[in-house]
Amino acid sequence: MSAGTVGEWLAKAEKYLDERGVPEARASAEFLMAEMFGVSRPAALLQSARGLTVKETHQYWDWIKWRGKRLPVAYILGHQPFLGIKIEVTRDSLVPRPETEELVLECERLLKKVATPKILEIGTGTGCIAIALAQLLPSATIFATDLSKAALDLAQKNAIAQHVGNRIRFVREDLFSDKQGLRGWADLLVSNPPYIPTKDLDGLDPEVQREPRLALDGGKDGLDAVRAIAAMAPKMLKPGGALAMEIGSKQGPAVAKLYASLGFKDIVIKKDLQGLERFAFGLLPA
Ligand SMILES: C[S@@+](CC[C@H](N)C(=O)[O-])C[C@H]1O[C@@H](n2cnc3c(N)ncnc32)[C@H](O)[C@@H]1O
């Protein structure tokens, strides 16, 4: 690979990514350069006249080629920030999303007055929700499940790295199976379940299609997992306990109806910061 300055490689990378239809090609090129140097994007730009070493050139172009194949940046780097926590991600897990950070902050608010909250999370993936809640609520005990063994191993690794491994129990369990344990145990059942209708999966951005189908596919109307989780919630929750789920932006009315049919009260469908209906909350009568 030929030598060149940071500025020259950025221009080359932007063109390469642009030709492959990568959205915000320049931002991706700058972000990956900054990550390679371990600095912010503006700091990387300040070095635009600096030459790259041969090793840096290979590393950078390797990342750019992956990005050109529409691999999400988080999979290229192997990590993603979530509420200030560095979460390791692999292709076995969904990349944590900013809207899920909002779900976690709402859950923290819901549990503020509970002295020793017990939390059940279904479909933990990287463990981002469970880990962030464990950090925000130091007296909480958390039980987190997933069907994917690889995701659970990753979640466990992330929890240990964030020093909350002793407060979260990760268990492999199918959300569609009947649960015998934990009846009436939880103050909160939280989930970001797969909620995309099967027929919409092939039309998703190439980056999203790189994520595990198990994490995305919500069945015919997208609500298979949502229905199963809502149906189990009254058994798992204490009286007065809360159910909190992330949902698709068009699913609010159906999910509100579902919660009501199961006896939940104080049902709220909340918008995310982009203005899309994204979260469904409900309380079990006390
Ligand atoms: C949308 S991802 C959410 C991951 C993570 N909680 C987050 O918010 O980034 C849904 C998760 O549910 C898990 N899942 C899908 N089907 C499941 C099932 N039948 N039983 C248990 N977990 C399941 C997937 O493996 C995936 O980790």
The ligand as a Gaussian input file, in Angstrom:
#p B3LYP/6-31G(d) Opt

LIG

0 1
 C      -33.550000      -6.925000      19.759000
 S      -32.369000      -7.999000      20.507000
 C      -32.063000      -7.106000      22.027000
 C      -30.683000      -7.315000      22.560000
 C      -30.323000      -6.381000      23.739000
 N      -31.217000      -6.566000      24.860000
 C      -30.382000      -4.942000      23.282000
 O      -31.317000      -4.221000      23.652000
 O      -29.490000      -4.502000      22.539000
 C      -33.422000      -9.338000      21.005000
 C      -32.717000     -10.454000      21.763000
 O      -33.703000     -11.483000      22.008000
 C      -33.101000     -12.747000      21.840000
 N      -34.144000     -13.726000      21.486000
 C      -34.758000     -13.896000      20.297000
 N      -35.635000     -14.909000      20.345000
 C      -35.593000     -15.378000      21.612000
 C      -36.271000     -16.436000      22.288000
 N      -37.161000     -17.204000      21.659000
 N      -36.001000     -16.626000      23.591000
 C      -35.085000     -15.862000      24.237000
 N      -34.396000     -14.858000      23.653000
 C      -34.646000     -14.626000      22.350000
 C      -32.083000     -12.542000      20.735000
 O      -31.082000     -13.527000      20.765000
 C      -31.583000     -11.133000      21.029000
 O      -30.434000     -11.159000      21.843000

